[in-house]
């Protein structure tokens, strides 16, 4: 029976499969098999025993139901795996788990699960990057109103919006490369990290196990791989979520009825409301923004898992059973939804233009001030004059430039031609070049 929405509502089958019980058990068995092979290479156990253990360290041999049955009796999850594997290995079972402690197996198996999950996250980030590159290029010259404090500011372009998100996504990909160097580590160091249980060849055993599994050994551990690494991982996932939250929030705001410059795709048979048939709610981006809150909240327990009693306690274990699969599955959902929304994003050019002129040219106050300063009026004097003219236009509900034309002070410095040049489309600075710079940077980094 499914209880948590990550079991049936959120995330791809691919990501859920990584964190399901069968795959987690398989990863634990993979580590036990790699340990047996390392022992055999160093002559600690017979090669035949390592071969049998490796062949039978599979969920085809070690059944999840049997592991759970044993755990019910002995109340120890890893020892239940060890016993179940030993059972199917016959006389060779006595070599299973030789020298290891539970977290040698758990932490190394976690690294394998995290590795698979990050590969999927990276794939989605690259796809998101490609979608944003296309949008930034296509809308490099789509002029729109920029907003600060929720108020109309000065013009910008949709290319700038998309390029800003694009640059952020690229940084996540670069962060991910650094993160993998630190987080994808395992351990075979025994109960308190001294590796005494593995004897004189302990570090060689660990090296062989990690090499076998495609991981690096942690430089130093106690019984656990240091949990600052898990906290860094969770903060990375939350940081990616914050970008998706940012994208979703902007699209939701721009989809407001009174703005409606862009909109999520809306299916032909999609229902917006159970009572209001006309509704076109931004449910996809709302979901993204909502799930981001869960990702943010999971950072705190990850940080609290770093300080533990002495060489370890068990307070991190239950937390990690929840926050690792939950965070990866939810971020998987958020990434896939964001990609779908951006691929199908609807634009309403007439509303983009309408909003650009909504304030009756008040947004031309800054370029007017700068043009006056350029022609010889002091900057502060120009600011105050333009402010007064802007307030007058607002209070009288008139076009700002019409009010400006009546100003004798302005007329001392500017001609009709100067005033005619004050158009929103003419005041986007070097926005297209900035977008080009971002696109060129991304292409160079992607080679």
C-alpha positions in Angstrom: 0.0 0.0 0.0 1.5 3.3 -1.1 1.4 6.1 1.5 3.9 8.8 0.6 3.2 10.7 -2.7 6.7 9.9 -4.0 5.5 6.3 -4.2 2.7 7.0 -6.7 2.4 10.7 -7.6 5.8 12.4 -7.9 9.0 11.6 -9.6 9.9 9.4 -12.6 9.8 5.6 -12.6 13.5 5.8 -13.2 14.3 7.8 -10.1 11.8 5.9 -7.9 13.4 2.6 -9.1 16.8 3.8 -7.8 15.4 4.3 -4.3 13.0 1.4 -4.1 13.6 -1.4 -1.6 14.8 -3.9 -4.2 17.5 -1.7 -5.6 18.7 -0.5 -2.2 19.0 -4.1 -1.2 20.9 -4.9 -4.4 23.4 -2.0 -3.6 24.0 -3.5 -0.2 24.7 -6.8 -1.7 26.9 -5.3 -4.4 29.1 -3.9 -1.6 29.2 -7.2 0.3 30.3 -8.9 -3.0 33.0 -6.3 -3.7 34.3 -6.8 -0.2 34.5 -10.6 -0.7 36.3 -10.1 -4.0 38.8 -7.8 -2.3 39.5 -10.3 0.4 40.1 -13.0 -2.2 42.5 -10.9 -4.2 44.6 -10.5 -1.0 44.4 -14.1 -0.1 42.2 -13.6 3.0 39.4 -15.9 1.7 39.3 -18.6 -1.0 38.6 -17.4 -4.5 35.8 -19.9 -4.8 34.1 -18.3 -1.8 34.4 -14.9 -3.4 33.0 -16.2 -6.6 30.0 -17.9 -4.9 29.3 -14.8 -2.8 29.5 -12.6 -5.9 27.2 -14.8 -7.9 24.6 -15.0 -5.1 24.7 -11.4 -4.0 21.7 -10.7 -6.0 18.0 -10.1 -5.3 17.4 -13.1 -7.4 19.0 -15.2 -4.6 18.5 -12.9 -1.6 14.8 -12.2 -1.4 13.6 -9.0 0.2 10.9 -10.9 2.0 13.5 -13.1 3.7 15.6 -10.1 4.7 12.6 -8.5 6.4 11.7 -11.8 8.1 15.1 -12.0 9.6 15.1 -8.4 10.6 11.8 -8.9 12.4 13.5 -11.5 14.5 16.9 -9.8 15.2 16.0 -6.1 14.9 19.1 -5.2 12.8 18.7 -4.4 9.2 22.3 -5.0 7.9 22.8 -8.1 9.9 19.5 -9.4 8.3 21.1 -8.8 4.9 24.3 -10.6 6.0 22.4 -13.6 7.3 20.2 -13.8 4.2 23.2 -13.7 1.9 25.1 -16.2 4.1 22.1 -18.6 3.9 22.2 -18.8 0.1 26.0 -19.1 0.0 26.1 -22.3 2.0 29.6 -23.1 3.4 31.0 -19.9 1.8 28.6 -17.8 3.8 31.0 -17.7 6.7 33.1 -15.2 4.7 30.3 -12.7 4.2 30.8 -9.3 5.8 34.3 -10.2 7.0 35.8 -7.3 9.0 33.0 -4.9 8.1 30.7 -2.9 10.3 27.2 -1.9 9.2 28.0 1.5 8.0 30.8 0.3 5.8 28.1 -1.3 3.8 25.4 1.3 4.3 27.5 4.4 3.4 29.1 2.7 0.5 25.8 1.6 -0.8 24.4 5.1 -0.3 27.2 6.4 -2.4 26.1 4.1 -5.2 22.5 5.2 -4.9 23.5 8.9 -4.8 25.7 8.4 -7.9 22.9 6.9 -9.9 20.5 9.7 -8.7 23.0 12.5 -9.6 23.5 11.1 -13.0 19.7 11.5 -13.6 19.7 15.0 -12.1 22.6 16.0 -14.3 20.8 14.7 -17.4 17.7 16.8 -16.5 19.8 19.9 -15.8 21.5 19.6 -19.2 18.1 19.3 -20.8 16.8 22.3 -18.9 20.0 24.2 -20.0 19.3 23.4 -23.6 15.7 24.5 -23.4 16.7 27.8 -21.8 19.4 28.4 -24.4 16.8 28.1 -27.2 14.4 30.5 -25.4 17.1 33.0 -24.7 18.1 33.0 -28.3 14.6 33.2 -29.7 13.6 36.1 -27.3 16.7 38.1 -27.3 14.8 41.1 -28.8 11.4 40.5 -27.2 11.1 43.7 -25.2 9.0 43.7 -22.1 8.6 45.7 -18.9 11.0 45.0 -16.1 9.6 45.1 -12.6 11.2 45.9 -9.3 9.2 45.8 -6.0 6.3 44.5 -8.2 6.2 47.9 -9.9 7.0 48.8 -13.5 10.7 49.8 -13.7 12.3 50.1 -17.1 12.3 47.9 -20.1 14.1 44.6 -20.3 13.8 41.6 -22.6 12.5 38.0 -22.3 15.9 37.0 -23.5 17.4 38.5 -20.4 15.0 36.5 -18.2 15.8 33.2 -19.8 19.6 33.9 -19.9 19.6 34.7 -16.2 18.0 31.3 -15.4 20.3 29.7 -17.9 23.4 31.1 -16.3 22.2 29.8 -12.9 21.6 26.3 -14.3 25.1 26.2 -15.7 26.5 27.1 -12.3 24.5 24.1 -10.9 26.2 21.8 -13.4 29.6 23.2 -12.4 28.7 22.8 -8.7 27.7 19.2 -9.4 31.0 18.3 -10.9 32.7 19.6 -7.7 30.2 17.9 -5.5 30.7 14.5 -7.0 34.4 14.6 -6.2 33.6 14.9 -2.5 30.3 13.1 -2.1 30.8 9.9 -4.1 33.0 8.2 -1.5 32.6 5.0 0.4 34.5 3.4 3.3 35.8 0.1 4.8 37.1 1.3 8.1 35.3 -0.8 10.7 33.6 0.3 13.9 35.3 3.6 14.7 37.3 4.3 11.6 40.6 2.7 12.5 40.1 -0.3 10.2 41.6 -2.5 12.9 39.1 -5.3 11.9 40.7 -5.5 8.5 44.2 -6.1 9.6 47.4 -4.8 8.1 46.0 -4.8 4.5 43.0 -2.7 5.5 43.7 0.3 3.2 44.3 -2.1 0.3 41.1 -3.9 1.0 39.2 -0.5 1.0 41.0 0.6 -2.2 40.1 -2.6 -4.0 36.4 -2.4 -2.9 36.0 1.2 -4.0 37.8 0.7 -7.3 35.5 -2.3 -7.9 32.4 -0.2 -7.3 33.6 3.0 -9.1 33.9 5.1 -6.0 36.7 6.8 -4.1 37.6 5.9 -0.5 36.9 8.7 2.0 40.1 10.2 3.3 39.1 9.7 7.0 36.0 8.5 8.8 34.8 7.4 12.1 32.1 4.7 11.8 30.4 7.0 9.3 31.4 8.8 6.1 31.4 12.4 7.4 27.9 13.8 7.3 29.0 17.3 6.2 29.1 15.7 2.8 25.5 14.6 3.0 24.6 18.1 4.2 26.4 19.6 1.2 24.5 17.2 -1.1 21.2 18.3 0.4 22.1 22.0 0.1 23.0 21.4 -3.5 19.6 19.7 -4.2 17.8 22.6 -2.4 19.8 25.2 -4.4 18.7 23.6 -7.6 15.1 23.6 -6.2 15.4 27.3 -5.5 16.2 28.0 -9.2 13.2 26.0 -10.2 11.1 27.8 -7.6 12.4 31.1 -9.0 11.4 30.1 -12.6 8.0 28.8 -11.4 7.3 31.9 -9.4 8.1 34.2 -12.3 5.9 32.3 -14.7 3.0 32.2 -12.2 3.2 36.0 -11.8 3.4 36.6 -15.5 0.4 34.4 -16.0 -1.8 36.5 -13.7 -5.0 37.5 -15.5 -4.2 41.2 -15.4 -0.6 40.6 -16.7 -0.9 37.4 -18.9 2.3 37.8 -20.9 3.2 34.1 -20.8 1.3 31.0 -19.6 1.9 27.4 -18.8 0.7 25.1 -21.6 -2.9 24.2 -21.1 -4.3 20.9 -22.4 -7.4 20.8 -24.6 -9.2 18.6 -22.1 -7.5 20.1 -19.0 -9.9 21.2 -16.2 -8.9 24.4 -14.3 -11.4 24.3 -11.5 -14.1 21.9 -10.2 -16.6 24.9 -10.0 -15.2 27.6 -12.4 -15.0 26.2 -15.9 -13.1 29.2 -17.2 -10.0 28.8 -15.0 -6.5 28.2 -16.5 -4.6 27.8 -13.3 -0.7 27.6 -13.2 -0.9 24.2 -11.4 2.4 22.9 -12.7 4.6 25.8 -11.6 2.6 26.0 -8.3 3.5 22.4 -7.7 7.2 23.2 -8.4 7.1 26.1 -6.0 5.3 24.0 -3.4 7.7 21.0 -3.5 10.7 23.4 -3.2 9.5 24.1 0.3 10.0 20.4 1.2 13.5 20.4 -0.3 14.4 23.5 1.7 13.1 21.9 4.9 15.3 18.8 4.4 18.5 20.8 4.6 18.1 21.4 8.4 17.9 17.7 9.3 20.9 17.0 7.1 22.9 19.7 9.0 21.8 18.2 12.3 23.0 14.8 11.2 26.6 16.0 11.1 27.1 16.5 14.9 26.7 13.0 16.4 27.8 11.4 19.7 31.5 10.5 19.6 32.3 8.1 16.8 28.7 7.8 15.9 25.1 7.3 17.0 22.0 6.3 15.2 20.1 9.6 15.1 21.1 10.2 11.5 19.9 6.9 10.2 16.2 7.3 10.3 16.4 10.8 9.0 18.4 9.7 6.0 16.0 7.0 5.1 13.4 9.8 4.6 15.3 12.8 3.3 17.5 11.1 0.7 14.9 9.4 -1.4 12.3 12.1 -0.8 14.6 14.9 -1.9 15.8 13.1 -5.0 12.4 12.0 -6.1 10.8 15.4 -5.6 13.6 17.2 -7.4 13.3 14.8 -10.2 9.6 15.8 -10.4 10.4 19.5 -10.2 13.0 19.3 -13.0 10.8 17.3 -15.4 7.8 19.6 -14.8 9.8 22.7 -15.3 11.3 21.4 -18.6 7.8 20.5 -19.8 6.4 24.0 -18.9 9.3 25.8 -20.6 9.1 23.7 -23.7 5.4 24.5 -24.0 5.4 28.1 -22.7 2.8 30.2 -24.4 3.5 33.9 -25.2 1.0 36.7 -25.6 2.8 39.4 -27.6 -0.1 41.8 -27.5 -0.2 41.7 -23.7 3.6 42.1 -23.5 3.3 45.3 -25.6 0.2 46.5 -23.7 2.0 46.2 -20.3 5.1 47.9 -21.8 2.9 51.0 -22.3 0.6 50.5 -19.4 2.0 53.4 -17.4 1.7 55.8 -20.3 5.4 56.2 -20.8 6.2 56.8 -17.1 8.9 54.2 -17.5 10.8 56.7 -19.7 11.6 58.8 -16.7 15.1 57.4 -16.2 16.2 57.9 -19.9 14.7 61.4 -19.8 16.7 62.2 -16.7 19.9 60.9 -18.2 19.4 62.7 -21.5 18.9 66.0 -19.6 22.1 65.4 -17.6 23.9 64.6 -20.9 22.8 68.0 -22.3 24.1 69.9 -19.3 21.5 69.9 -16.6 22.9 68.7 -13.2 22.0 65.1 -12.5 20.3 65.8 -9.1 18.4 68.7 -10.6 17.3 66.6 -13.5 16.1 63.8 -11.2 14.0 66.2 -9.2 12.5 67.8 -12.3 11.6 64.5 -13.9 10.2 63.2 -10.6 7.8 66.2 -10.4 6.7 65.7 -14.0 6.2 62.0 -13.4 4.1 62.6 -10.3 2.0 65.2 -12.2 1.4 62.8 -15.1 0.4 60.0 -12.7 -2.0 62.2 -10.7 -3.6 63.6 -13.8 -3.7 60.3 -15.6 -1.9 61.7 -18.6 0.8 60.4 -20.9 4.2 61.2 -19.3 5.8 62.5 -22.5 2.9 64.8 -23.2 3.4 66.4 -19.8 7.1 66.6 -20.4 6.6 68.4 -23.7 4.8 71.2 -21.7 7.8 71.8 -19.4 9.8 74.9 -20.3 12.7 73.6 -18.3 12.9 70.4 -20.4 12.5 72.4 -23.6 15.7 74.4 -22.8 17.7 71.2 -23.2 15.7 68.8 -25.5 14.1 69.0 -28.9 11.0 67.3 -30.2 13.3 64.8 -31.9 15.0 64.1 -28.6 11.6 63.4 -26.9 10.4 61.3 -29.8 13.4 59.0 -29.3 12.2 58.2 -25.8 10.5 54.9 -26.6 10.6 51.7 -24.5 12.0 49.6 -27.4 14.9 52.0 -27.6 15.9 51.6 -24.0 17.1 48.0 -23.5 20.8 49.0 -23.3 23.1 46.1 -24.3 20.6 43.4 -23.3 21.0 41.5 -26.6 24.8 41.5 -26.3 24.5 40.3 -22.6 22.4 37.4 -23.8 24.9 36.6 -26.5 27.7 36.7 -23.9 25.8 34.2 -21.7 25.1 31.9 -24.7 28.7 32.0 -25.8 29.9 31.2 -22.3 27.5 28.3 -22.0 28.5 26.9 -25.4 32.2 27.1 -24.4 31.6 25.4 -21.1 29.5 22.7 -22.8 32.3 21.6 -25.3 
